Amino acid sequence: MFWFSKRRLTTGFFLAMATLGLVLTLGWNKPANAVTARHYTDLEFSPLGEIQIPDFERYELPNGMVVYLMEQHDLPLISGTATFKAGEFMEPANKTGLAAIMGEAMRTGGTTSYTPEALNQFLEQRAAAVESSVGSTSGSASFSSLSEDLSDVFSIFAEVIQQPAFASEKIDLIKGQYRGSIARRNDDPDEVATREFRKLIYGDESPFARTVEYADIDNISRQDVVSFYETAIQPRGTILGISGDFDSTQMKALIEEFFADWAPSVRAKANVDIPQVDQKTNGLYTINQPQLTQSYIHIGHLGGRLDNPDHGPMVILNEVLNGFGGRLFNDIRSRQGLAYVVYAFWSPRYDHPGLFIGGGQTRSEATVPFIQTMYKEIQRVRQEPITEAELQFAKDAVLNSFVFNFATPEQTLSRLIRYEYYGYPEDFVFQFQKAVESTTVEQVLAAAQRNLKPSDFVTVVVGNLDAIDPNLGTLAEEVKITPIDITIPEPAV
């Protein structure tokens, strides 16, 4: 063994020396022969190719369920999502959290054929997944599997949707997790600022802002969960989208087998109109947290929807204000050193007004200068046009990132489904692209003047109020400063 190792070492030594000699004979590339570095402004890139939507098929079942199919054979994987016309806006006010609990228990509570444990084991053995959830204005159930396991996994997916068992112990477990979340909800000051800001904008009874309390959880029974399911999850209004490595003819046969006989519940469909939204208040609000050395700040007001005609110019304005080259970063972070995190975004939603929200975190003694500068920069984009250079930089940033809307077939299909679900045209994303391309400096200024309303600002400050110097009164000489009590109501004994 020693002789063999020594021989390998000797051979390796001579090979290394021979290689070194060859290198010395041929010579290293001299620095003068290396590629000369070029300034980034001299670099040239070919334009992005035209984006093509992959082929897909859309059809409807007699029970009202809509189906989208998009074949993609790169990998032996299949995924699908059923989107339901349901949401937290349908739950009673004294049972806040019911929709989310139902959405989670729909999968974790097992089915009529599989206990929760058996369902988990079935999926784990096939490296597959089935999930379900309900949000503020939509619900969903999804699956993913290897192509070879499609029939088995799809049957489970259909059973989770149509025959959930809602095991009592799983509902109790979810409710216990909610109670734990309630007890910890004031631990993160940034989350506190976000929560209270939304309540001030939308109102604390709005499904877009209301908070789950212990009393809500105590009010929710298993029968409430079942009743909500029977009301909310119906074939009509459901959109099923499937993409991946399948044959459409075989996929249609599976859908026919497992969903064609899905009949509406005898329980009448609940009202599915999204509630109207109006901003409830404005002004300066504080949450005193003496243990903090930083202030967490939110500034903004009610925003708009994605179909707002100013959507394109407002996205351009987002780019001008934010990011490493944005005005807020350059002034508040780089020039004044007031904050590490700073932002201000127009953030629209599909079916209800979103938010215009700005803010960040700063040390206590810098709180007032931070807020003053935020006010100033937002007023500035309403009063002065942005520069042509800013416009072009922002356009390039938005348009160059446009391709990432279509990174995967699943992402593209999901976008098509969202557009149908919320009543948007199929080519909405391309309409947006054209709007950005054609945006002018004058349009950005006009959009900012129409959509940014400093008189409506809600400003929330979470921090050590005694350490803020100058104090917040210097910001609101004529506006009342309102403290917010975030004490968590005690659970019932």
C-alpha positions in Angstrom: 0.0 0.0 0.0 2.9 2.4 0.9 4.6 1.6 -2.4 1.4 2.3 -4.3 0.9 5.7 -2.6 4.5 6.7 -3.1 4.3 5.8 -6.8 1.1 7.9 -7.2 2.8 10.8 -5.5 5.9 10.5 -7.8 3.7 10.3 -10.9 1.7 13.3 -9.8 4.8 15.3 -9.1 6.2 14.7 -12.6 2.8 15.5 -14.2 2.6 18.8 -12.2 6.2 19.7 -13.3 5.4 19.0 -16.9 2.3 21.1 -16.8 4.2 24.0 -15.2 6.9 23.8 -17.9 4.2 23.9 -20.6 2.6 27.0 -19.1 6.0 28.7 -18.8 6.8 27.9 -22.4 3.5 29.2 -23.8 3.5 32.1 -21.4 0.6 33.7 -19.3 -1.8 36.2 -20.9 -0.3 39.6 -20.3 -2.6 42.2 -18.7 -2.4 44.2 -21.9 -4.0 41.4 -23.8 -7.0 41.1 -21.4 -10.4 42.4 -22.3 -10.5 46.1 -21.3 -13.2 47.0 -18.8 -16.0 49.2 -20.2 -18.2 51.7 -18.5 -21.7 50.4 -17.9 -23.1 53.2 -20.1 -21.1 51.8 -23.0 -22.6 48.3 -22.7 -25.1 47.2 -25.3 -27.8 44.5 -24.9 -30.1 43.0 -27.4 -33.7 43.8 -26.8 -35.9 41.3 -25.0 -37.8 38.9 -27.2 -41.5 39.2 -27.5 -43.4 37.3 -24.8 -45.6 34.5 -25.9 -48.4 33.1 -23.8 -48.2 29.3 -23.9 -51.1 27.5 -25.6 -53.9 26.7 -23.2 -57.5 25.5 -23.4 -60.5 26.9 -21.5 -63.9 25.2 -21.2 -66.8 24.9 -18.7 -68.5 21.9 -17.1 -72.3 21.8 -17.0 -72.2 22.5 -13.2 -70.6 25.9 -13.8 -67.0 25.1 -13.0 -64.5 26.7 -15.4 -61.4 24.7 -16.4 -58.0 25.9 -17.8 -55.5 23.4 -19.2 -51.9 24.2 -20.1 -49.6 21.4 -21.2 -45.9 21.7 -20.5 -43.7 18.6 -20.9 -40.3 19.9 -19.7 -40.5 18.0 -16.4 -42.6 15.0 -15.2 -44.6 17.3 -12.9 -48.2 18.4 -12.7 -49.8 21.1 -10.6 -53.2 22.6 -10.3 -55.3 25.1 -8.3 -59.0 25.5 -7.8 -60.0 29.1 -7.1 -63.2 29.5 -5.2 -65.6 32.5 -5.1 -65.2 32.8 -1.3 -63.5 34.9 1.3 -63.3 36.4 4.7 -65.8 39.1 3.7 -68.5 36.4 3.9 -67.9 35.6 7.6 -70.0 37.0 10.4 -68.4 39.9 12.3 -68.5 38.0 15.6 -66.8 35.0 14.1 -63.7 36.7 12.6 -61.3 34.0 11.5 -64.0 31.5 10.4 -63.1 31.6 6.7 -59.4 31.1 7.4 -60.1 28.2 9.8 -62.3 26.5 7.3 -59.8 27.0 4.6 -57.1 25.3 6.6 -59.3 22.5 8.1 -60.6 21.7 4.6 -57.2 19.9 4.0 -55.8 19.2 7.4 -59.1 17.8 8.7 -59.1 14.8 6.4 -61.8 13.5 4.1 -64.7 11.1 4.3 -62.3 8.3 3.0 -59.0 9.4 4.7 -58.3 10.4 8.2 -55.9 13.4 8.5 -53.0 11.0 9.3 -53.8 8.6 6.4 -54.1 11.6 4.0 -50.7 12.9 5.1 -49.1 9.5 4.7 -50.7 9.0 1.3 -49.3 12.2 0.0 -45.8 11.8 1.6 -45.4 8.4 0.0 -45.8 10.0 -3.4 -43.9 13.2 -2.8 -47.1 15.0 -3.5 -48.9 17.9 -1.9 -52.5 19.1 -1.5 -53.2 22.4 0.3 -56.1 24.7 0.9 -56.7 28.2 2.2 -59.2 31.1 2.2 -58.1 34.8 2.1 -59.9 38.1 2.2 -61.6 37.8 -1.2 -60.8 34.3 -2.6 -60.2 30.7 -1.6 -58.1 28.0 -3.1 -57.1 24.4 -3.1 -54.0 23.2 -4.9 -52.1 20.0 -5.7 -48.7 19.0 -7.1 -47.5 15.6 -8.0 -45.3 13.5 -10.3 -46.9 12.7 -13.6 -47.0 9.0 -12.9 -49.1 9.7 -9.7 -51.6 12.1 -11.3 -54.7 9.8 -11.0 -54.1 9.0 -7.4 -53.3 12.5 -6.3 -56.0 14.1 -8.4 -58.7 11.9 -6.8 -57.5 13.0 -3.3 -57.5 16.6 -4.5 -61.1 16.3 -5.6 -62.1 14.6 -2.4 -60.6 17.4 -0.3 -62.7 19.9 -2.2 -65.9 17.9 -2.3 -65.9 15.7 0.8 -63.8 17.3 3.6 -64.4 15.6 7.0 -63.4 18.6 9.2 -62.1 16.4 12.0 -63.0 18.1 15.3 -59.5 17.6 16.8 -57.9 19.4 13.8 -60.3 22.3 14.1 -59.5 22.5 17.8 -55.8 22.4 17.0 -56.1 25.3 14.5 -58.1 27.3 17.0 -55.4 26.7 19.6 -52.8 28.0 17.1 -54.9 31.1 16.6 -55.1 31.7 20.3 -51.3 31.5 20.4 -51.0 34.1 17.6 -53.4 36.5 19.4 -51.2 36.3 22.5 -48.1 37.1 20.5 -49.5 39.7 18.1 -47.9 42.7 19.8 -44.4 41.2 19.8 -43.3 42.7 16.4 -43.7 46.5 16.3 -43.6 46.6 12.5 -46.6 44.2 12.4 -48.3 46.3 15.1 -47.9 49.5 12.9 -49.2 47.6 9.8 -52.2 46.2 11.6 -53.3 49.5 13.2 -52.7 51.4 10.0 -55.0 49.2 8.1 -57.7 49.4 10.7 -57.5 53.2 10.6 -57.8 53.2 6.8 -60.4 50.5 6.3 -62.2 50.5 9.6 -61.8 47.9 12.3 -64.9 46.1 11.2 -63.8 45.8 7.6 -62.8 42.3 6.4 -59.6 43.9 5.0 -58.5 45.0 8.5 -60.4 43.4 11.3 -58.5 41.5 14.0 -59.2 38.0 15.3 -59.9 38.1 19.1 -60.3 35.3 21.7 -64.0 35.8 21.7 -64.2 35.2 17.9 -62.4 31.9 18.3 -64.6 30.9 21.2 -67.7 31.6 19.0 -66.6 29.3 16.2 -67.9 25.7 16.4 -67.3 22.8 14.1 -70.8 23.3 12.7 -70.0 26.9 11.8 -67.0 25.6 9.8 -69.2 23.0 8.0 -71.9 25.6 7.3 -69.4 28.1 5.9 -67.9 25.4 3.7 -71.4 24.4 2.4 -72.2 28.1 1.7 -68.9 29.1 0.2 -67.4 26.2 -1.8 -69.6 25.6 -4.8 -68.9 24.4 -8.4 -70.3 27.5 -10.0 -67.7 30.3 -9.5 -64.9 27.8 -9.1 -62.0 28.0 -11.7 -59.7 25.0 -12.0 -56.4 25.5 -13.6 -53.9 22.6 -14.4 -50.5 22.9 -15.9 -47.6 20.4 -16.5 -46.8 17.1 -18.0 -50.2 15.6 -19.0 -52.2 14.7 -22.0 -55.2 16.9 -22.3 -57.5 14.1 -23.4 -56.7 12.0 -20.4 -56.8 15.1 -18.1 -60.3 15.9 -19.3 -61.4 12.4 -18.6 -60.1 12.7 -15.0 -61.9 16.0 -14.5 -65.1 14.5 -15.9 -64.7 11.5 -13.6 -64.1 13.5 -10.4 -65.9 16.9 -10.9 -68.7 16.5 -13.4 -71.1 15.2 -10.7 -70.1 17.8 -8.2 -73.5 19.4 -7.4 -74.1 22.7 -5.6 -74.9 22.5 -1.9 -78.5 22.7 -0.8 -77.4 25.7 1.2 -77.9 28.9 -0.8 -74.8 30.6 -2.0 -74.0 33.5 0.3 -73.7 37.1 -0.9 -70.4 37.4 -2.8 -70.3 41.1 -3.4 -67.1 42.7 -2.1 -68.0 45.4 0.5 -67.5 49.0 -0.4 -64.5 50.7 1.0 -64.2 54.2 2.3 -61.3 55.7 4.3 -62.5 56.1 7.9 -60.1 58.8 9.3 -56.9 60.7 9.0 -54.4 62.3 11.4 -51.5 61.3 13.6 -51.7 58.2 15.8 -49.3 56.9 18.3 -48.6 53.6 20.1 -46.3 53.9 23.0 -43.7 51.1 23.4 -41.1 52.4 26.0 -38.8 49.4 25.4 -38.0 50.4 21.8 -35.1 52.4 20.6 -36.5 52.8 17.2 -39.7 54.3 15.8 -41.8 52.2 13.3 -43.7 54.6 11.0 -46.5 54.1 8.5 -47.8 57.0 6.4 -50.5 56.9 3.7 -54.1 56.7 2.8 -56.7 54.7 0.8 -55.4 53.8 -2.6 -57.0 52.4 -5.8 -57.6 49.3 -7.9 -55.5 47.8 -10.6 -58.0 49.0 -13.3 -57.4 52.6 -12.3 -56.4 54.5 -15.5 -53.4 55.9 -13.6 -52.0 52.5 -12.8 -49.1 52.7 -15.3 -48.0 56.2 -14.3 -48.3 55.4 -10.6 -46.0 52.3 -11.1 -43.5 54.6 -12.7 -43.8 56.9 -9.7 -43.1 53.9 -7.4 -39.8 53.4 -9.2 -38.9 57.1 -8.9 -39.5 57.1 -5.2 -38.1 53.7 -4.2 -35.1 51.5 -4.5 -31.3 52.2 -4.4 -31.6 55.0 -6.9 -34.9 56.3 -5.7 -35.5 59.7 -4.2 -36.4 58.4 -0.7 -33.3 56.3 -0.5 -31.1 59.1 -1.8 -32.5 61.8 0.6 -33.6 60.0 3.8 -31.0 57.2 3.9 -27.9 58.4 1.9 -27.9 62.2 2.4 -29.5 62.5 5.9 -28.7 59.1 7.4 -32.2 59.0 9.0 -33.1 55.4 8.2 -31.9 52.1 6.8 -35.4 51.2 5.5 -37.6 53.7 3.8 -40.3 53.3 1.1 -43.6 54.7 -0.3 -45.7 52.5 -2.6 -48.9 52.9 -4.5 -50.3 49.4 -3.9 -53.6 48.7 -5.8 -55.8 45.6 -5.5 -58.0 43.7 -8.0 -61.4 44.1 -6.4 -61.1 46.8 -3.8 -59.0 49.9 -3.2 -55.6 49.1 -1.9 -53.3 51.5 -0.1 -50.8 54.2 -0.7 -48.3 53.3 2.1 -45.0 54.7 3.0 -42.8 54.5 6.0 -39.8 52.9 7.5 -37.8 52.5 10.8 -35.6 55.2 12.3 -34.0 55.9 15.7 -36.2 57.6 18.2 -34.5 61.1 18.0 -34.8 61.0 14.2 -38.5 60.3 14.1 -39.7 63.8 13.4 -37.1 64.7 10.7 -37.9 61.3 9.0 -41.6 62.0 8.9 -41.1 65.6 7.7 -38.9 64.5 4.9 -41.4 61.8 3.9 -44.1 64.5 3.7 -41.8 66.8 1.7 -40.9 64.2 -0.9 -44.5 63.1 -1.4 -45.6 66.8 -1.8 -42.7 67.3 -4.2 -43.8 64.7 -6.7 -47.3 66.3 -6.7 -45.8 69.8 -7.4 -42.9 69.2 -9.7 -42.5 66.9 -12.7 -40.0 64.2 -12.5 -37.0 64.4 -14.9 -36.8 62.7 -18.2 -33.9 60.7 -16.9 -36.0 59.5 -13.9 -38.8 58.6 -16.3 -36.6 56.5 -18.6 -34.8 54.8 -15.7 -38.2 53.9 -14.2 -39.6 52.6 -17.5 -36.5 50.5 -18.1 -36.8 49.0 -14.6 -40.5 48.1 -15.0 -40.3 46.9 -18.6 -37.1 44.9 -18.1 -38.7 43.0 -15.2 -41.9 42.4 -17.2 -40.6 39.0 -18.4 -40.7 37.7 -14.9 -44.5 37.8 -15.0 -44.1 34.7 -17.3 -41.2 32.9 -15.6 -43.2 29.6 -15.5 -46.3 28.2 -17.1 -47.9 27.9 -13.6 -47.3 31.6 -13.1 -48.8 32.5 -16.5 -51.8 30.3 -15.9 -52.3 31.7 -12.4 -52.4 35.2 -13.9 -55.0 34.2 -16.5 -57.2 32.7 -13.8 -56.9 35.8 -11.6 -58.0 38.0 -14.5 -61.1 35.9 -15.1 -61.9 35.6 -11.4 -61.8 39.4 -10.9 -63.3 40.3 -14.2 -60.2 41.7 -16.0 -59.5 41.3 -19.7 -57.3 38.4 -20.6 -54.6 40.7 -22.0 -54.6 43.1 -19.1 -50.9 42.6 -18.4 -50.1 43.6 -21.9 -52.3 46.7 -21.6 -50.3 47.6 -18.6 -47.1 47.1 -20.5 -48.3 49.5 -23.3 -49.4 52.0 -20.7 -46.0 52.1 -19.1 -44.2 52.4 -22.5 -46.4 55.4 -23.4 -46.2 57.2 -20.0 -45.0 60.8 -20.1 -43.6 63.1 -17.5 -46.8 65.1 -17.6 -48.9 62.0 -17.0 -46.9 61.0 -13.9 -47.4 64.5 -12.4 -51.1 64.5 -13.2 -51.5 61.0 -11.7 -49.6 62.0 -8.6 -51.9 65.0 -8.2 -55.0 62.9 -8.6 -54.0 59.9 -6.4 -51.7 61.3 -3.6 -53.7 63.3 -1.1 -51.6 64.6 1.8 -54.8 65.9 3.5 -56.0 62.3 3.9 -52.7 61.0 5.4 -52.9 58.6 8.3 -49.6 58.6 10.2 -48.9 55.8 12.7 -45.9 55.9 15.0 -44.9 52.9 17.1 -42.1 53.7 19.5 -40.8 55.2 22.8 -42.7 58.5 22.7 -40.7 60.0 25.6 -37.5 59.5 23.6 -38.8 61.2 20.5 -37.1 64.7 20.5 -38.3 67.0 19.0 -41.7 65.6 20.0 -44.5 64.7 17.6 -46.4 67.8 18.5 -44.1 69.8 16.1 -45.7 67.8 13.3 -49.3 68.4 14.3 -49.8 71.8 15.8 -53.4 71.9 14.5 -54.1 68.2 14.5 -54.9 66.1 17.5 -52.5 63.3 18.3 -54.5 60.2 19.1 -53.0 57.4 21.2 -54.0 53.8 20.2 -54.6 51.2 22.9 -53.4 47.8 21.6 -54.2 45.9 24.8 -55.3 42.4 23.9 -58.8 41.6 25.4 -58.5 38.7 27.9 -60.0 35.3 26.9 -63.2 34.2 28.6 -62.6 32.1 31.7 
